[in-house]
Amino acid sequence: MMRVSTKKLLVVLALLTSIIFSGIPVYAAEAAPVKSDTIYTVRRGDNLSRLAKIKLGDRDRWPEIYEWNKDSIKDPNLIYPGMKLVFHEAIPLKKIGVLGGTFDPIHNQHVAVAEAAHEELGLDEVWLMPNGIPPHKQDRKIASGEDRIEMIKLAIEDYPYMQVCTWQVDQGGLSYVGQDFEKFNKMYPNTDFYFIIGADNAYTIDKWDYFDLLVQNCNIVVSGRKVEGQEKTLSEQIAYLNDTYDLDVVGLEFQGKDVSSTMIREKLKNGEDVSEYLNDSEVNYIREHGLYETGTSTAVSGNVVAFPVEDEEEEALPAAG
């Protein structure tokens, strides 16, 4: 009796399914035996990270693409409703955490959160992404994007896995992370992104513009300290988000200290010592350039997420290092 390899059966299954569904592209998995229940029809709002979790029970896994209908889809890294996917024991994803904020200025608790996320979640990299113009801070003058970028470089100079992501500053205008992560995922399909937010944001994130787009394109991680004036505890709020929106929000064990950039700006303005909150390199930069008082700015070198040459038809995105 002739034996047919699993791989050949998969290819035949892919071809038959493609015919049955009148040209709908079929993604067939290479290697690793698969069961029939691993075939999935993409629905609107799905992304591969969440589908991998649904089918494999592990968010660190990804369906490897074997072939696709090139006549129907130009970019094999994109999926769309109606497409047929076959899941298997796929390749691990690169895990990148993104800690956003105004960073005006960045302080040691920001760095500590990035360090904790790296350790607790096993992240390969952590990007610190300063806002362009945060929608909730349009009425306050903040330090220039250039100065905030330089201060971040100095604050993370001893952490090789941390990088500055200048994406939002370079884009200019208002910053909406939902749109940003959608673009990041299109550029890096084999990357699992983790968006790190503070505990206070956990109570408002579902009211943000493009919230649906955000949770479709990244994992949400909460760095927590107790938030005063809230009816729910942080754990209860995380559970509420997970139950209400079918998410997998996780909280870091790291608690941190209650330090604010507002407090540090006041201390700097009053000439007080801030060495408890900022490293010497950052303090010297602030003093030399008269930030939060008067002065001009210049640039220094440091760890920055690299940007590829911008194509005429497609916007440049930060490289994953």
Beta strands, then each sheet from edge to edge (+ up, - down):
strand 1: 26-27
strand 2: 39-41
strand 3: 61-62
strand 4: 84-86
strand 5: 91-92
strand 6: 94-101
strand 7: 125-130
strand 8: 162-164
strand 9: 191-198
strand 10: 219-223
strand 11: 250-251
sheet 1: 1+ 4+ 2-
sheet 2: 3+ 5-
sheet 3: 8+ 7+ 6+ 9+ 10+ 11+
end
